[in-house]
Amino acid sequence: MPIIINLDVMMAKRKMSLNELSEKVGITLSNLSILKTGKAKAIRFSTLESICEVLDCQPGDLLEFHNKE
């Protein structure tokens, strides 16, 4: 998939565990894990907003596009 999820990078920079982020964002650990591993097919803007608030980052810090050329 050409969209790369850098959630693990931002979590490491903020020294935050998956469990802690899950609690603060209010989504299940399994859904957050699916997102972190890049297996998610979609993300709600409200979820993206919550993650950005908790990690104090921009959506572009979490999402990256790589063209398949």
ChimeraX attribute file (.defattr): number of C-alpha atoms within 10 A of each C-alpha:
attribute: neighborCount
match mode: 1-to-1
recipient: residues
	/A:1	10
	/A:2	9
	/A:3	11
	/A:4	14
	/A:5	20
	/A:6	18
	/A:7	22
	/A:8	17
	/A:9	13
	/A:10	17
	/A:11	18
	/A:12	11
	/A:13	10
	/A:14	13
	/A:15	10
	/A:16	14
	/A:17	11
	/A:18	18
	/A:19	13
	/A:20	13
	/A:21	19
	/A:22	17
	/A:23	11
	/A:24	14
	/A:25	19
	/A:26	13
	/A:27	14
	/A:28	13
	/A:29	15
	/A:30	12
	/A:31	12
	/A:32	21
	/A:33	17
	/A:34	12
	/A:35	18
	/A:36	19
	/A:37	13
	/A:38	16
	/A:39	12
	/A:40	13
	/A:41	8
	/A:42	8
	/A:43	9
	/A:44	8
	/A:45	10
	/A:46	10
	/A:47	14
	/A:48	15
	/A:49	15
	/A:50	17
	/A:51	23
	/A:52	19
	/A:53	14
	/A:54	14
	/A:55	21
	/A:56	12
	/A:57	14
	/A:58	13
	/A:59	15
	/A:60	11
	/A:61	15
	/A:62	20
	/A:63	13
	/A:64	13
	/A:65	11
	/A:66	9
	/A:67	8
	/A:68	6
	/A:69	3
